[in-house]
Amino acid sequence: MILWKILCRITLVLIALLFLASHVSFAAPPPIVIGVPSSFKSIEASEGLKAITLAVEEINAKGGVKVGNEKRMLKVESIETRDMEPGVPLADALLANEKLILEKKPHVIIQGPTRSEVLLAAMDLYAQYKIPSINNAVASKFVDQYKSNPEKYRHCFRMFDGKYVVAGLGKVMEKMNKEYGFKKAYIVVQDAIWAVGIANGMNAWYKANGWEVVGFDKYPTGASDFSSSLIKAKNAGVQVVFPIFDMPQSGILVQQWKDMKVPAIFAGFISPLMGSNAWKTFGEKIEGVINIVFDGGNLPLEKYPPAKKFYDAFTKRWGEMQVGHKPAVDYDGVYAMVRAIERAGSLDPDKIAKELEKTNMVGATGRIHFADHQYVFGDDPKVDAISAVYQWKKGGKRVPIYPDSVAEGVIEKPASMK
C-alpha cells in the first residue's frame, strides 16, 4: 500500500514535470517589434504602412524570422506623428517618436517620419536609443548628417534622396531637348525642405545644361491657386513646367494648366496624379503629364518582374495604390532589416547595423544596397534601385518612359502643344 502511494506520487510529479517542460518548450518567444512613426493622414505614409504590414504578413506566414536558434514573429507598432500637417511643431512630432520608443519598445524602425526636418532631428533619438532604422523621408541632408558622425549615427539608414529625382528627371529633360528642342522651363514648387531641395537641384541642372529658367515660385503647403505662375509661364512661352508637390491641393495646379490652355508640358512630381485612380478623378485633364515614381516598385513594371509582383500583391491585399513614394521601399526595407537580423543571429542593434551595411538583395525597387547608409539608385534595376518616370496617355494609361531598362513608350507632346 505504501509502495503504491509512493508510485502514485512519483507519477504525479513526473506528469507535472512533463507538463512544465512541454509548456516551456512550446511557449512562443516574444515578437520582434517594428516601429512605424509617421504622418498617416498623408496617403504616402498610410500606404507605406500597408506595404510594411504586407511584408510582415508574408514573413510571419512562412514561420517568422530566425534569430539564432529560434523563430520569432514580427509585430508592427505605429504612431501618428502628424508631421505632414501644416503648422505642427517639429517638437510635437519628435515627442510622438519618443513615445513610440518608450512605450512600445521597437527593436527596429521602418519608414520613420515623413517630413525631412523631423527625420534629421529623429536621427539623434535613434542614436540615443540605439535603434536600427531604415527611413524614407526625402531629406537631402541625411548623408551629410550621417557622415558628420558615422559612429553616432551608425544605426540610421535611409532609402531615398532627392538627388535621384533630379538625376531621373534630368534624363527626361535631355530626351525632350533632343526630340523636341525644349530648353525653357518654369519651376513651381511646394515650400517644404525636401521639395525646395529638389527644385534647387533641378534649377542648377537646367542652368548647367543650357536651359533658361524663366521663373521659380514657391507655394505654402495648403495653397490652392497657382494661376499667377501659369500666367507668367504662358506669357514667357515656356515649354516645360516643372512641379514638385506632395499636397492634395496640387491637383488643382494641373486642372488650371488645362483650363488655361498653357502650351507647355508638365514634368515633375505631383502626388495626387500618381495612382491609377487619378484618371477617374481628373480625366483627360492629366493626359500628357509626366510624373516620377520615386520608388520603381510602385509601378507594375512589365520589364522588371519583382516590381510587378509587389504591385500585384499590394493591390490584391489593399486595393489600388495611389502613390509614387514609400510603399515599395518600405516593403523592401522590412525584408532588408529581417535579413540583417537573421545574418546577425541577434537583435543586438550594433550587429544588425553592421549587417545592414552588407545588404545586397533583389527588391521591388531594384537591387538594394547601401552607400553612406543610403540606397544606391541607378538606371538598371538589376544593378541598383531605380526611380521610374511615366506619362499619362490616352485612355488613362501610365506608360513608363524612363529609364530605358523599363521603358514601354516614348514622350509625347500634350494636346496643348500640338
N, C-alpha and C positions, 0 to 999 in steps of 0.2 A: 504493500500500500504506500509506504514511504517512497519506495523507488518510483512508483507510478506518479506520485505528486512531483517528484524531482524532474522526471522526464517531461511532464506537462509544463512545468515552469521553464525548463530549458527550451522546449518547443516554442512557447510563447515569446521568450526572449529572442530566439532566432527569427521568428516571424517579424517581430518588431524591428530587429536589426536589418532584415531584408527589405522591409518597407522603407526604413530610413535611407538605406543605400540606394534603393530604387528612386526615392524621391530626390535625393541629392544628385544622382546621375542624370536624371532627365529634366531637372529644373532648367528652364531656358535662361541663358545668360542675358543680362540687360542689353537693350538695343544700343546701336551706335546712333547718336542723335545728330542730325544735320540741321543746323540753324539757318533760317532764311529771314533775315531782317530786310524789309524793302517797303516800297511805297505801292501797295497793291491796288490803289484806286487808279493807277496808271495801267493801261492794258498790257504794256510791255512786261511789267513786273508780275502781274497776275497770270499771264500766260507762261512766263518763265517759271513760276511756282508750279504750274500744271506740268511743265516738262520735267521738273525735278521730281514731282510725285510719280510721273510715268516711269522714270528711270528707277526709282525706289521700288515701285510695284514689280517691275521686271526682275530686279535683282533679288528681292525677297521671294518671289515665286520660284526662283532657282535655288533657294536654300540660304540666301543671305551672303554675308561677307566672311571669308575665312581669316580669322585673326589668330595667328599661331596655330594651336591645335583645336580651336573651337570655331563654330559658325555662329555669327551674330546677325540679327535682323537690323534693318535700317528704320529709323523713325524721323519724320520731318516735324520740326517745331518752327513756326513762323511768327513774326510780329510785324504789325503795321508801324512804319516809321513816319509816314506822311511827308517824306522829304521831297516829293514831286509836287506837292500842293503849294500854290502861291502863298507867300507870307509865313510859312512855317519856319521858325528859327532853327538854325543848324544844331543848336544845343538840344532842342527837343528830340530831333532825330537821333542824336548820339545817345540820349538817355534811353530811348527805346532799344537801341542796340545793346547797351549795357544791361538793361532789364532782361533781355533775352539770355544774355550770357550768364547772369547771376541766378536767374530762376530756372531756366531750362537746361543749363549746363551743356551746351552743344560741344561735341568733340571736334566738329569741323563746321565751316560756314560756306555755303554756296550762294551765289548771286550777290548778296550784300546790298548796300544802299544803291538807289538808282541815281541820285544826284551826285555829280562828281565831287562837289565840295564836301559832302558828307563822307564819301569813301575815303578821301585823303585824310580827314580827321579820324575816321574809324580805324585807319591803319594803326594808330597809336593804341587803340583799345585792343586790337588783335595781338599786337606786340606785347602789351601788358599782361594779357591773359594766356598768351601762347596758344592761339587757336589757328590751325591751318585754315586758310580761306582762299577760295577762288572767286574773285569778284568780277562784275562785268559792267560797272559804270564806265562811261567813255571819258575818263579823267585823263587829260593829256599829260598831266604832271606825275602820274603814278610812277613811271620808271625813274624819273628824277628823284622822287622821294625815296623809292626803294634803294637806289644807288647812293643816296646820301648817307645811308647807314644800313648796308646789307645784313649785318648781324642782327640789328634790332628788328628789321622788317623781314626776317628770313621766312616767316610763316605766311606772308602775304603774297598772293599770286593774282594775276588779272587776265581776263580773256580777250579784251579788245582795246584798241587805241584809235582815236580819231584820225591819226595819220594814215590809217589804212583806207578811210573814206576818201581822203584827198588823193591817195595813190590810185584807187579804183576809178573814181570819177575823173581824175586827170587823164587816165587812159581813154575814157569815153569822150572827153573833150578833144583829145587827139584824133579820134575817129571822126568826129563831127567836123573838125577843121580840115581833115584830109578829104572827106567825102563831099562836104558842102561849103567849105571855105569859111565856116563860122569863126569869128575872132573878137566878138564884142559881147560882154556879159554884164549882168546886174545881179548883185548879191543881196538877198533878203533873208534875214536870219532871226531866230529866237534869241533873246538876250539872256542866255544861260552860258555858263563857263564852257561846257562841252561843245555847244553849238557854235559859239563865237570862236572857239579854238579851231574847229574845222573850217569855219568861214575864213579866218585869218590865213590858215594854211592854203586854202583854195585861192585866196586873193594873191598870195605870194606865187602860187603856181601859175596863175593867169599871167601875171606880170613877167615872170621868168620865161614864159613861152610865147611872148609877143602878142598877148591878148590885151584888149582895152577893157578895163573895169569902169563902167560908167557911174555906178552907184553902189553903196554899201549901207543898207538900212537895217537897224536892229529894232525888234518889237518885243515888248514885255510879255511874259507868259500870261495868257488870257486875252491878248489882243484879238480883235475880230474884224478889223477893217484894214486892208492892205492896198487900197485903191491908189493912194498917193504914190507909192513905189511903182505900181503898174503903169500909171500915167506917165511918170518920168521915164520908165523903161521903154514905153511905146514911142514917146516923142524922140527918144535918143536913137531909136532904130536898133535896139539890141537884138541879138539872135538867140541868146541863152539867158534865162532867168534861173539863177542858182539859189534854191531854198534849202534851209536846214531847220526843221521844226519837229518836235515830238508832242505838241499840244493838240488837243482835239479841234480847236478853232482853226488850225492851219488849213483844214479842208476848204475853208471859205476862200483862202488865197487862190486856189485853183478855180473855184467857181467864178471868182471875179475876173481871173485871167480869161476864161472862156467867154463870159458875158461881155467883156470889154474888147474882145477880139484882138488881143495883143499878139502880134505876129512874131512870136518867139517860142522856143521850146523850153519846157520846164525840165530841169535835170538836177536832181539832188536827193534830199531825203524829206519826205512829208509822211509822218506816221499814219494819219487817217487813210492814206491811199495805199497802204501796204497790203492788207489782206485781200483774199479773193472776193470777199463780200463787198469791197469798196465799190465795185461796179454797180451793185444793187443800190447803193446809197447815192452815188454821183452820176452814174450812167455814162453817156458819151462825153460828158464834160471832162473826163480824165483821159480820154483817148489821146495818145501821143506823149503822155507824161512819162518821164524816165525816173525811176526810183532805185536807190541802192539798198539791198538787203545786207545789213552788217554781217550777219551770220548766214553763210550759204545754205546751211541745212534748213532754213526757214522757207525755202522754195523746194517744190518737188522736182529736183533737177534730174532729168532723164539720163544725162550723161555721167552722173555720179550717184550710183545706186544707194549708198548709205544715207544720202540726204533724202532721197525719195522714201526710203524705208522708215526713217524717223518721221518725216512729214505725214506719211500714211498712218503710222501708229498713233501719232498725236491726234490727228483728225478723227480717227476711229474712237479714241478714248474721250476726246473733249469737244469734238466738233471743229468747224473751220478755224484755222489760225489766222489772226488778223494783224500780226506784227512782223517786222523785219529785224528785230533786235531782241535778244535774250533767250527765247526757248531753246534753240539748237545748242548754243554754247553752255547754257545751264544744264541741259541733258548730258552733254559731253563732260561737263565739269563734275557731275556726280560719278561718272564712270572713271574719270581720271583720278579722282580722290579715292575711290574704292580700290582701284588697282594699286595705288600708292600704299594704302593701308595693308593690303594683302602682301605686297612685297616687303613692307617693313615688318610684318608679322606682329604688329603692335599698334596701340593707339597713342604712343608717345609722340607728342607734336613735333619734336625735333627730327625724329626718324621719318615721320610722314613727310615733312617738308623736304628732307633730303631725297626721298623717293619721288616726290612731285617734280623735282628738278630733272629727274631722269625720264620723265614721261615721253613716250613715243608710241602713239596709238592711232588707229583709224577711228575717226569720229564722224558725226553727221555733218560737221562743218569742214571736214578735210582731215589731213594728218595733224594730230595735236602734239605739239612740243613747245617748250618754253625757251625764251632768251630774255635775260634780265627779268625773270619771273613773269613773263607775259607771252601769251600765244604768239607764234610767228605766223603771219599771213602772207600769202603769195598769190600766184596765178593758177596753180595746179593743185587740186585737192588731194592728189596722190602724194604730194610733197609737203604742202603746208595747209593750214586752214585757209579758207577763202571767203571773201565777200562776193556777192553776185549782184549784177545790175540788170534790171529788166525794163521793158517798155510796155505800157498798156496799149493794146491794139484792138482793132475792131472786134466786136463780139464779147469784149471783156476778158481777153486772153492776156496773161502776163508772160511775155516772151523774153527769156534770158538773152542778153546781148553782150555780156562781159562776165568773166574772162572768156577767151576763145575756147578754153578747155571744156566749158559747159554751155557755150552759146548755142541757141537754137534759132536765131534770126538776126536781122540787121536793123540798124537805126533807121527809122522812117520819120520824115517831117510831119508835124501835126497839121491838121486841116487849115489852121490859121496862117500857115506859111506856104501853102500850096497855091 
